Amino acid sequence: MANLSGILPELYMGFSSLLVHKLRSLLTMLGMIFGVGAVVAMLSITAGAQKEMMSFIDQLGVNNIIIEAREAVDRNELQTIRAISPGLTFRDFRAISENVQGIEALTPRKRFKPGKVLPKTTAEVPMLIGVLPNFVDINTLKMVSGRFFTEEENLHSAAVCVLGESAKVNLLGFDDAVGKFVKVNDVWLQVIGILASQSGSDDVEGMQAMNRNNMIIAPLNSVMRRFEDNNSYLKDEIDGVYIKVTSGTDSIETASVVRAILASTHKDAGDFTVIVPADLLEQRRQTQFIFSVVMICIAGISLLVGGIGIMNIMLATVLERTREIGIRRAIGARQGDIIRQFLTEAIMISIVGGLIGIGFGFSLSRIIASMAGWSTVVTFSSIAIAFGVSVFIGLLFGIYPAVQAAKLDPIEAIRYE
């Protein structure tokens, strides 16, 4: 209680001193407000990028390897490539399956862009892809209704399909779609399942951008036997392979083996890309770390400027209150009391500025998210770090003026005009 009774008067004195010069106190706080706001906003951008990155990598599969065909865009390019390489084929798929160790599951992929679909839709026409039944396990897909197709349905080229969320809504509306039919080109397919919504699209260098929610997924044999692409002469036999390695297997090393096999059969034609999500994750982490350091340094400069402002105003305050300091010393105040008095004022500026800065940073992160389209996440740790640093800056830059005030000679201070 004795300590509290000693602190409360100092807090009251410090608060009263700030209120006496409201505008000056506010201008001094601006550095801390902008600094703390910048730290909160920058950390929220970093946290949002981290969350988006993890969601993106989870979507691709950390233990997965994806092979994408680089298909020709015209007949001349096709002839050049085919003179060297046969393109991505089922033979490549079998070679990988038989010669690469540590593979848990793999599936070829054949993709078509339908010319027409029924029911008609004003939205973008869904992509049709043919895969094996293990595609759902390789990509950790979840069903919201119905089921995925079976090995037997693939073996018999059954006219069945599974719809992504957007494809289901665009084609069949919001009612239950399981059991209904969609017509893709000239083939009717029965809907047996609906996939849960997935975030974003495959937007990686070397991969064709594909909205994972706007897909019609059918058995591979059904797609190969029932559909024909008008530009099939430009296409490889298959246009992709999804591979899932066993837990504990290094997917980056496995990808190197896959590249070596394909480079041999394709004679280094450069008509395929091997994407390793685990490698992408590491690259993005490094990029994000550099980005975070740069952003924190910029925000730190704002806090440093705020700290200099606090030191400047506190030195001016010491000069203004020289007689007050002399009188306090004359009636028994110790140097420690004077130091504590001025440090309290400096820290109060930091605390108030920090609290306003947190609100400013939260608002700033929302504005950035809405205007730039970036994902931002304001975390408790970002608020705690920004606020803690602001208080530390106030303490650090308030020490020198407080010590200068405590060193004043009482007699000279009382005489000061």
N, C-alpha and C positions, 0 to 999 in steps of 0.2 A: 504493500500500500504506500509505503514511504517513497519507493521508486516512482510509482504512478503519480503521486502528488507532486513530485518534482518534474515529471515529464509533461503533464497536462498544461501547466503554465507556459512551458516552452513551445508546445504545439499551438497554444492560443496566441502567443506572441508572434510566432512564425506566420500563422494564418492571418492575423491582423495586419502584419507587415505587407503581405501579398495583396490584401484588399485595399490598403492605402494607395498603392500604385497599380490599379487594376490593368490598365492598358499595357504598362511596362511588363507586368507579370505575364499577361497573355502573349505578348510578343516574344518574351523569353521562352515560353512554353512551346511556341510554334515549331522550333527546331526539334523538340522531343516528340511533338504530335506527328510531324511529318516523318521523323525517323522511325518511331514505333509503328506508324501506319505502313511505311514502306517495308519494314521487316515482316509484319503480319501478312501483308499482301504477297510479298515475294515467297515466303514460306508456304502460303496457301496455294500459290501457283505450283511450287515444287511438289507439295503433297498431292495436288490434283494430277500432275503429270505422272507421279509415282503410281497412283491408283489406276490411272488410265493405262499405263505401261503394263502393270501386272494383269489387268483385265485382258489386254491385248495378247499378252504372252500365254495366259491361261486359255484363251480362245484358240490359239494355234497349237497349244500343248507343249509343255516344257520338255517332255520326253519324246517329242515327235520330230520327224524329218519329212520335209515336203519336197517332192521333185516336180518341177513345172516345165512343161515343154515350151520352147520358144518357137512358135509356129510361124511359117512364112506368111508374108502379107500379100505377095503376088506370085505369079507363075515363074518369073525370072529368078526371084530369090529362092523359090522352092526347088527349081532345077539345080541351082548352085549347091544348095544344101544336100539334096538327094544324091548328087554325084559323090558326096563324101559319106553321108550318114543316112540310115533308113528312118531316122526320127525316133521318137519314144514309142516303144512297142511292148507287146505282151512278152516278147523274148527278154527284154530288159527286166521286166517285172519278175520273170522266173529266175533270171540270173541273180538278181538281188536276193530273192527269197532263198535260193539254194546256197549262195556263197557268203552271205553276210551273217556273222554271229550276233547274238543278243537281240534279235528281232522278236517282239511279242506278237505283233499283228501288222499286216499291211494290206492295202487295197489299191487297185488301179482306179482311175477316174476317167470317165468320158463325159464331156460337157457339150451341150447344144444350146443355142439361142433359138427358141421356137419362133416360127413365122407367125403363128396364130394360136390363140387359146380360147376355149369356151369353158365357163361363161366369160364373156368379153370383159375387159378391164380398161379403164382410162389411165391406170397407173402403168409403170414400167412392166413389161412382160417378164415373168419369172424365168430364171435360168433353170434348165433341166440338166441334172447331173446323174450319171449312172455309177454306182459304187457297189462294193460287196457289203453284206450285212454287218461286218465288223467295223464299218465306218462310224457307227454310232458310239462304239467303245473307244476307237482311236481318238476321236474328237470330243469325247466326254459330253455327248449331246443328251439333253433331257427331253422327255416327252410330256406334253401337257394333257394329251388324250390319245387313245388308241395305242398302237405299237409300231415298231420298226419291222421291215420285211425280214423274212427268214432265208436261210440257205436254200431251202427247198423251193421257195418262190423265185429265187434267183436262178436256180438250176432249170426250172420250167419256164423261165422268161415270163413270169406272171405280170399281168397288166395292172399293177398296183403302184402306189406312190405314197410318199410322206411329204407334207407341205411345211415350209417355214411359216412363221407367224404372219409376216406381211403378205406372202402369197395366199395364205388361207383367207385373210380378211379381204384382200383385193378381188379374189375370185369367187368366194362363197359367203362373204359377209361374216357377221359375228356369231351366227348360230353354230351348233355342233356340225362339224364337217365330215366326221368319220362315217364312212359308208356311202358318201356322195361320190359323184364322178366329175372329172375334169377332162376336157379334150385338148390334147397337145398335138398340134399339126393335125394329123388324121387319125390319131390313136386315142381311144378313151381309156383313162386310167382311174381305178377306184382308189379313193383316199382311205388309207388304213391307219394313219397317225398324223398328229400335229406336233411339231417341235416347239420347245420353249423358246422365248425370245433370246436372241444373242446380241451382244454389243458390237456395234460397228460393222466394218467390212474388212476383207482381206486386202490391206493396203500396204504391201511390202514390195520393195524393188525386186523384180523378177517374177512377181505374181500378178495375174490379171485381177484387177479390182472386182470383187464379187460381194454383193449384199447377202450375207448369210441368212437373213430372214426372208429374202425374196427368192426362194429356191423350191423347185420340185425335185425330190430325190426319189429315184426309181432303182430297181435292181440292175446291175451292170449288164447282164445278159439281155434284159428287156430293152434297154436303151440301144445296145449294139445291134439287136436283131429287128426291132420294131421301128426305129427311127433312122432317117437319112438326112444328112446336112447338105444343103445346096452347094456349100463350099467345101465339101468333104475332101476334094482333091488337095486342098491346101492344108488339111489337118493331119496330125500324126495319128497313128492307130489308137493310142491313148494320149491324153493331154496332161496327165498328172499321176503321181503315186504318193499315197500317204503311208508313212511308216511310223510305228510306235515301238521304241526300244524298251527292253525290260528294265525294271528299276535297278539302279546301280551301274547300268551300262552308260559309258560316256557317249552321248549323242553326237558330240562334235567329232570325236575320233571315228565313230561309225559312219558319219557323213563323209569323212575323208575316204573311207573304203568304198562307199557308194559312188562317189565322184570318180574314183580310179576305175571302177568297173564300167561306168557309163562313158568315161573318156576313151576307154579302150574300144568299146563297141561302136561309139559314134565318131571315132578317129579325130577327136578334138575339134569337132565341127562347131562347137559352142551353141548347140541348139537345145540346151536344157539348162536349168538353174536348180541348184540344191539349196533349200532354205532350212536353216537350223534355228528354231526359236530360242534355244538356250544360248546360242552365240549372239543372237539379236538382243537378248536380255542383257548380256554383259556389255555389249556396245552401247546400249541405251543408258545403262547405269553410269558408265563412264561419262557420256555426254551430259547426262543430267547432273552428275556431280560437279562438272565444270560450270554448268549453267547456275547451279545453286551457289557455288563459291562466288561467282561474279555478281549475282544478285545480292547476296548477303554483304559483299564488300561495298556495293553501291548504297545499300540501306545503312550500313555501318558508317559510311561517310556522313549521311544525314544525321545520325545520332551524335557523331563526333562534333559536327557543327553546332548541334543543340547543346552539347556539353560546354563548348567554348562560349556560347551565349550565356549559359548559367554562370560560368566563371566571371565573365565580363560584368554581368549585372550584379553579382555578389560583391565584386571589388568596388563597384560604384556605391553599393549599399553600405559597405564598410566605411567608405569615405563620408557618406552622408550622416552616418550614425556614430561618428567618432566621439562626440560629447557623451552620447548615451552609453557607449562602451566604457568611457572614463568614469562616469558616475557609477555604473554597475560594479566596476572594479574597486572603486573607492569605498563602496558600502559592503564589500566582502565577497564579490563574485570572483571565482578562480578562473584561471586560463581555460581549464577544461569546460567550465560553464559557458564561456564565450564561444569556444569552438563548437560545443554541442548546439548552441543557439543558432549559429549561422549554418551549420551542417543540416539542422532540422529544416530550415527554410529552403536550402538547395534541394534536399530530398523531397520536400513537399511539392516543389515545382516539378520535379521529375515524376512523382506519383500522379499528380493531377494531369500533367501532360501525357503521361503514359496511358492513363485510363481513357482520356479523350482520343489518344492515338490508336488504341485498340478498336474503338468504335469506328474511327476513320479507316483503319486498315480493313476491317470487316466489310464496310461499305465499298471500299476500293476494290476488294476481291470480287464482290458481286458485280460491280460495274464492268470489270475486266472480263468476267465470265460471260456476261450478256453481250458485250460489244465485240470482243475478240473471238468468242466461241470457245475459249479455253475452259478446261475443267479445273475448278479451284476447290480446295477443301481447307477450311479454317479449323485447325486442330488445337486442342488444349496446350500441347507442347509449344506450338508457335506463339500462342498468346503469352505463355509463361516465360519463354525465352525473351520475347520482345520487352515485356514488362520488367523482367529481372535485369536485363541489360540497361534499360532506361534508368532504373533506380541506382544501379552500379555507376553509371555515367554521372548521375547527379552527385553521388557520394564522392566519386573520384575528383570531379572538377570543383566540388565545393570545399575540399580540404584546404587548398592553398589560401583562398580568401578567408576562411575561418581561422587558420593559423596566423595569418597576417593581422586579423582583428585581435586575436588573443595576445599578440606580441606588443600591442600598443602600450606605451607608458601611460599609466592612469593620470598622472599630473599633466603631462603634455596633452592628453586626450581631452581633459576637462577644459583646458585653455583654448582648445581648437575652435576656430570660428568658421 
